[in-house]
């Protein structure tokens, strides 16, 4: 992290500024690039009032060829500054997201998910000529197919009331008190994203202390949420007015305390404990009998951490699968030991060793 402009907003063209960052220096990139909207004139509501649409110069990249060149330029630099186990999120609408997704694949990124942000309060289609455009698409991609990206699966499950998080997210658009306004009462930025969206992205795919780069920083939603969640950010913004709004916004935020920012760890992220460690520690002894949860199937523990059951010797997983005629088995939850007259899963004993390691 040495030499990185941590928790700073850098003003300038995103490609040129990214060139100043070292190779493999950031953990995650969240990119909300210009959508290059192809709007056909002014849009009016039924009462003839004009809709405040996105018609800013920064969104007018040009024709498809120009937008493709723009997309390739920032994606190439984004890929360079990502760590090998890093990942990138990008968001867009039907105007641009399919072109960006194609270039991601062409450059060697590995797409992990596309996520639909279903807006709970979208703008109606006032002309009645199309379906109401009620969603945007996010793409989550690893730098390489082999990248071991951060994914806090269990935390996402906890956030979703104990149910596995799906790839369709229903969240409101930025409105009300969250919407930043100018001194004249106008929107400070026309495409400000809701903090709830960034909260989910950063909580799912970063850990506290990691660095998130946003090359299209706008009014700083990524930085605001990063600070609240104990992550570091680097923001790049070409527009001086937006950058100043973002600085004031983020300066007013007090990050949460360390304990409050701890999330439920996925088992994949925990230290690996072989079954043999339970034997070495004496929690399970050679000759002990293992039982399935109903107590009908059994296996005997051997001194080297293998087990013997159903006439086959092997790991707790191999023997558990064989004895059930199943393709696979999680031996930690399948096998139990008798303790105090009841059956206790091996996973409970593994957790005891993990707690001693953490202590």
C-alpha positions as CSV (number, residue, x, y, z in Angstrom):
1,X,0.0,0.0,0.0
2,X,3.1,2.2,0.2
3,X,3.1,5.0,-2.3
4,X,-0.6,4.7,-3.1
5,X,-2.8,7.8,-2.8
6,X,-5.0,6.1,-0.3
7,X,-8.4,7.7,0.6
8,X,-7.8,10.5,-1.9
9,X,-9.7,11.9,-4.8
10,X,-7.5,12.5,-7.8
11,X,-8.7,14.9,-10.4
12,X,-8.2,14.3,-14.1
13,X,-8.8,11.9,-16.9
14,X,-9.3,8.4,-15.5
15,X,-6.9,6.7,-18.0
16,X,-4.1,9.2,-17.5
17,X,-4.5,9.1,-13.7
18,X,-4.6,5.3,-13.6
19,X,-1.3,5.3,-15.5
20,X,0.3,6.8,-12.4
21,X,-0.7,3.9,-10.2
22,X,1.6,0.9,-9.8
23,X,0.9,-2.5,-11.4
24,X,-1.2,-4.9,-9.2
25,X,-1.9,-2.3,-6.5
26,X,-5.6,-2.4,-5.8
27,X,-8.0,-5.1,-4.5
28,X,-11.2,-4.1,-6.2
29,X,-12.4,-1.7,-8.9
30,X,-16.0,-0.4,-9.0
31,X,-16.6,1.4,-12.3
32,X,-19.7,3.4,-13.2
33,X,-18.6,4.6,-16.6
34,X,-20.6,7.0,-18.9
35,X,-23.5,5.0,-20.4
36,X,-23.3,7.0,-23.7
37,X,-27.1,7.3,-23.7
38,X,-28.6,7.6,-27.1
39,X,-31.5,9.9,-26.2
40,X,-33.8,11.2,-28.9
41,X,-34.6,14.7,-27.8
42,X,-36.3,16.1,-24.7
43,X,-38.6,14.0,-22.6
44,X,-41.7,15.4,-21.0
45,X,-44.1,14.1,-18.3
46,X,-47.9,14.0,-19.0
47,X,-48.2,17.4,-17.4
48,X,-45.7,18.7,-20.0
49,X,-42.9,19.3,-17.4
50,X,-39.5,18.4,-18.7
51,X,-37.7,15.3,-17.3
52,X,-34.2,16.0,-15.9
53,X,-32.5,13.4,-18.1
54,X,-28.8,12.7,-18.4
55,X,-27.5,14.9,-21.2
56,X,-24.2,16.1,-19.7
57,X,-21.2,16.4,-22.0
58,X,-19.3,13.7,-20.0
59,X,-21.9,11.1,-21.1
60,X,-21.6,12.0,-24.8
61,X,-18.7,9.8,-25.9
62,X,-19.7,9.5,-29.5
63,X,-20.6,6.7,-31.9
64,X,-20.1,3.1,-31.1
65,X,-16.5,3.1,-32.4
66,X,-15.6,6.0,-30.2
67,X,-17.2,4.4,-27.1
68,X,-15.4,1.1,-27.8
69,X,-12.1,2.9,-27.9
70,X,-12.9,4.7,-24.7
71,X,-14.0,1.4,-23.0
72,X,-10.9,-0.5,-24.0
73,X,-8.6,2.3,-22.8
74,X,-10.0,2.4,-19.3
75,X,-10.4,-1.3,-19.0
76,X,-6.8,-2.0,-20.0
77,X,-5.5,0.3,-17.2
78,X,-8.0,-1.1,-14.8
79,X,-6.7,-4.6,-15.4
80,X,-3.1,-3.5,-15.0
81,X,-3.6,-1.9,-11.6
82,X,-5.7,-4.9,-10.3
83,X,-3.9,-7.4,-8.1
84,X,-3.8,-11.0,-9.5
85,X,-6.6,-12.0,-7.1
86,X,-8.5,-8.8,-7.6
87,X,-11.9,-8.3,-9.2
88,X,-13.8,-5.6,-11.1
89,X,-17.4,-4.5,-10.9
90,X,-18.9,-2.4,-13.7
91,X,-22.5,-1.1,-14.0
92,X,-24.5,0.0,-17.0
93,X,-27.8,0.0,-18.9
94,X,-28.7,-1.6,-22.2
95,X,-27.0,1.3,-24.0
96,X,-23.5,0.1,-23.0
97,X,-23.2,-2.8,-20.7
98,X,-23.1,-5.5,-23.4
99,X,-20.3,-3.8,-25.2
100,X,-18.3,-3.4,-22.0
101,X,-19.0,-7.1,-21.1
102,X,-17.6,-8.2,-24.5
103,X,-14.4,-6.3,-24.0
104,X,-14.0,-7.7,-20.4
105,X,-14.0,-11.2,-21.9
106,X,-11.7,-10.3,-24.8
107,X,-9.1,-8.9,-22.3
108,X,-9.0,-12.0,-20.2
109,X,-11.3,-11.1,-17.3
110,X,-13.4,-14.0,-16.0
111,X,-17.0,-13.1,-15.5
112,X,-18.3,-14.4,-12.2
113,X,-21.8,-13.0,-12.2
114,X,-24.1,-10.6,-13.8
115,X,-26.3,-8.9,-11.2
116,X,-29.6,-7.2,-12.0
117,X,-30.3,-4.1,-9.9
118,X,-34.1,-4.0,-10.0
119,X,-35.1,-0.5,-9.0
120,X,-38.0,-0.5,-6.6
121,X,-39.0,3.0,-7.7
122,X,-38.0,3.5,-11.4
123,X,-38.9,6.4,-13.6
124,X,-42.0,5.5,-15.7
125,X,-41.9,5.3,-19.5
126,X,-44.0,8.5,-20.0
127,X,-44.4,8.0,-23.8
128,X,-45.8,4.5,-23.4
129,X,-43.6,3.3,-26.3
130,X,-41.5,0.8,-24.4
131,X,-41.4,-1.2,-21.3
132,X,-40.5,0.8,-18.2
133,X,-36.8,0.6,-17.9
134,X,-36.7,-0.7,-14.3
135,X,-33.2,-2.2,-13.9
136,X,-29.5,-1.8,-14.5
137,X,-26.9,-4.6,-14.9
138,X,-23.7,-5.1,-13.0
139,X,-20.9,-7.4,-14.1
140,X,-18.6,-8.9,-11.5
141,X,-15.4,-10.2,-13.0
142,X,-12.1,-11.6,-11.7
143,X,-8.8,-10.5,-13.3
144,X,-8.1,-14.1,-14.3
145,X,-10.0,-17.4,-14.4
146,X,-7.7,-18.7,-11.6
147,X,-8.0,-15.6,-9.4
148,X,-9.0,-16.3,-5.8
149,X,-11.3,-13.3,-5.3
150,X,-12.7,-12.2,-2.0
151,X,-16.3,-13.3,-1.7
152,X,-18.0,-13.1,1.7
153,X,-20.7,-15.6,0.9
154,X,-21.8,-16.2,4.5
155,X,-22.0,-12.5,5.2
156,X,-24.3,-12.1,2.2
157,X,-26.4,-14.9,3.4
158,X,-26.7,-13.2,6.8
159,X,-27.6,-9.9,5.1
160,X,-30.4,-11.8,3.4
161,X,-32.0,-13.3,6.5
162,X,-30.1,-16.6,6.3
163,X,-31.1,-17.2,2.7
164,X,-28.5,-17.5,-0.1
165,X,-28.1,-14.1,-1.8
166,X,-29.4,-14.2,-5.4
167,X,-28.2,-12.2,-8.4
168,X,-31.3,-10.0,-8.6
169,X,-31.2,-7.2,-6.1
170,X,-34.2,-5.0,-5.4
171,X,-33.1,-1.7,-4.1
172,X,-34.4,1.9,-4.5
173,X,-32.8,4.5,-6.6
174,X,-31.0,7.4,-4.9
175,X,-33.7,9.8,-3.7
176,X,-34.9,11.8,-0.7
177,X,-32.3,12.9,1.9
178,X,-29.6,10.7,0.3
179,X,-29.7,12.7,-2.9
180,X,-27.0,15.3,-2.9
181,X,-28.2,18.8,-4.0
182,X,-26.5,22.0,-5.1
183,X,-27.1,25.3,-3.3
184,X,-29.8,26.0,-6.0
185,X,-31.6,22.8,-4.9
186,X,-30.7,20.8,-8.1
187,X,-29.2,17.4,-8.2
188,X,-25.5,17.6,-7.6
189,X,-25.0,14.6,-10.0
190,X,-27.6,13.1,-12.3
191,X,-26.6,9.5,-11.9
192,X,-25.7,9.3,-8.1
193,X,-26.0,5.6,-7.1
194,X,-27.6,4.6,-3.8
195,X,-25.3,3.7,-0.9
196,X,-27.3,0.5,-0.4
197,X,-26.0,-0.8,-3.7
198,X,-22.3,0.0,-2.9
199,X,-22.8,-1.4,0.6
200,X,-23.7,-4.8,-0.9
201,X,-20.9,-4.7,-3.4
202,X,-18.2,-3.8,-1.0
203,X,-19.4,-6.0,1.9
204,X,-19.6,-9.0,-0.5
205,X,-16.3,-8.6,-2.3
206,X,-13.8,-6.8,-0.1
207,X,-12.4,-7.1,3.5
208,X,-11.7,-4.3,5.9
209,X,-8.4,-2.6,5.0
210,X,-8.5,-3.5,1.3
211,X,-8.3,-0.8,-1.4
212,X,-11.1,0.0,-3.8
213,X,-10.5,2.1,-6.9
214,X,-13.4,4.0,-8.5
215,X,-12.2,5.6,-11.8
216,X,-15.5,7.4,-12.3
217,X,-15.9,8.7,-8.8
218,X,-18.7,11.3,-9.3
219,X,-19.9,12.6,-6.0
220,X,-18.2,9.8,-4.1
221,X,-20.7,7.1,-3.2
222,X,-18.0,4.4,-3.4
223,X,-15.7,6.4,-1.2
224,X,-18.4,7.2,1.3
225,X,-19.4,3.5,1.7
226,X,-15.8,2.4,1.8
227,X,-15.0,4.7,4.7
228,X,-18.1,3.6,6.6
229,X,-17.1,-0.1,6.1
230,X,-13.4,0.4,7.0
231,X,-12.1,0.0,3.4
232,X,-9.7,2.3,1.7
233,X,-10.5,4.0,-1.6
234,X,-8.9,5.8,-4.5
235,X,-11.3,8.0,-6.4
236,X,-10.6,9.5,-9.9
237,X,-12.9,12.3,-11.1
238,X,-12.5,14.6,-14.1
239,X,-15.1,17.2,-13.0
240,X,-13.8,19.6,-10.3
241,X,-17.3,20.4,-9.0
242,X,-18.2,16.7,-8.5
243,X,-14.8,16.1,-6.8
244,X,-15.3,18.9,-4.3
245,X,-18.8,17.6,-3.5
246,X,-17.3,14.2,-2.9
247,X,-14.5,15.5,-0.6
248,X,-17.0,17.3,1.6
249,X,-19.3,14.3,1.7
250,X,-16.6,11.9,2.7
251,X,-15.0,14.2,5.2
252,X,-18.2,14.4,7.2
253,X,-18.3,10.6,7.7
254,X,-17.2,8.8,10.8
255,X,-16.2,5.2,10.1
256,X,-17.7,2.4,12.2
257,X,-15.7,0.8,15.0
258,X,-13.6,-2.3,14.2
259,X,-15.9,-4.9,15.9
260,X,-19.0,-3.6,14.2
261,X,-17.3,-3.9,10.8
262,X,-16.5,-7.6,11.3
263,X,-18.6,-9.9,9.0
264,X,-19.5,-13.5,9.3
265,X,-16.6,-15.4,7.6
266,X,-17.2,-18.1,5.0
267,X,-15.8,-21.5,5.9
268,X,-13.6,-21.3,2.8
269,X,-11.8,-18.3,4.3
270,X,-11.1,-20.0,7.6
271,X,-7.8,-21.8,8.3
272,X,-7.7,-25.3,6.9
273,X,-7.8,-28.0,9.6
274,X,-7.1,-31.6,8.5
275,X,-8.9,-34.4,10.4
276,X,-5.5,-35.6,11.5
277,X,-5.2,-32.5,13.7
278,X,-8.1,-33.7,15.8
279,X,-6.3,-37.0,16.3
280,X,-3.0,-35.4,17.1
281,X,-4.6,-33.1,19.7
282,X,-6.4,-36.0,21.4
283,X,-9.9,-34.6,20.7
284,X,-10.5,-37.9,18.7
285,X,-8.4,-41.0,19.6
286,X,-7.3,-43.9,17.4
287,X,-9.9,-46.6,17.8
288,X,-12.7,-44.2,18.4
289,X,-16.0,-44.9,16.6
290,X,-17.5,-42.3,14.3
291,X,-21.3,-42.3,13.7
292,X,-23.7,-40.8,11.2
293,X,-26.3,-38.6,12.7
294,X,-28.8,-41.5,13.0
295,X,-26.1,-43.7,14.5
296,X,-26.6,-46.5,11.9
297,X,-23.4,-46.1,9.9
298,X,-20.1,-46.2,11.7
299,X,-16.3,-46.0,11.0
300,X,-13.2,-46.4,13.2
301,X,-10.5,-43.8,13.5
302,X,-6.9,-44.8,12.7
303,X,-3.7,-43.2,14.0
304,X,-2.9,-41.5,10.8
305,X,-6.2,-39.6,10.6
306,X,-7.7,-42.0,8.1
307,X,-10.9,-44.0,9.0
308,X,-12.1,-47.5,8.2
309,X,-15.8,-48.1,7.5
310,X,-17.9,-50.3,5.2
311,X,-14.8,-52.3,4.3
312,X,-13.0,-49.2,2.9
313,X,-10.2,-47.1,4.4
314,X,-9.7,-43.4,3.5
315,X,-10.4,-39.9,4.6
316,X,-13.6,-39.0,6.5
317,X,-15.0,-37.6,3.2
318,X,-14.1,-40.6,1.0
319,X,-15.4,-43.2,3.5
320,X,-18.5,-41.1,4.1
321,X,-19.3,-41.0,0.4
322,X,-18.6,-44.7,-0.1
323,X,-20.7,-45.9,2.8
324,X,-23.7,-43.9,1.4
325,X,-22.9,-44.8,-2.3
326,X,-22.8,-41.1,-2.9
327,X,-20.6,-39.1,-5.3
328,X,-19.2,-36.9,-2.4
329,X,-19.6,-36.3,1.3
330,X,-18.7,-33.6,3.8
331,X,-17.2,-35.7,6.5
332,X,-17.1,-32.9,8.9
333,X,-20.9,-32.7,9.1
334,X,-21.7,-36.4,8.3
335,X,-19.6,-38.0,11.0
336,X,-20.2,-37.5,14.7
337,X,-18.5,-38.7,18.0
338,X,-20.3,-39.6,21.2
339,X,-19.9,-37.0,23.9
340,X,-21.9,-36.9,27.2
341,X,-24.5,-39.4,25.9
342,X,-25.1,-37.6,22.6
343,X,-23.7,-37.2,19.1
344,X,-21.5,-34.2,18.3
345,X,-20.5,-33.4,14.7
346,X,-16.8,-33.4,13.9
347,X,-17.2,-29.8,12.7
348,X,-17.7,-28.8,16.3
349,X,-14.4,-30.2,17.3
350,X,-12.7,-28.6,14.3
351,X,-14.2,-25.2,15.4
352,X,-12.5,-25.7,18.8
353,X,-9.1,-26.1,17.2
354,X,-9.7,-23.0,15.0
355,X,-10.6,-21.0,18.1
356,X,-7.3,-22.0,19.7
357,X,-5.4,-20.9,16.6
358,X,-7.1,-17.5,16.5
359,X,-6.4,-17.1,20.2
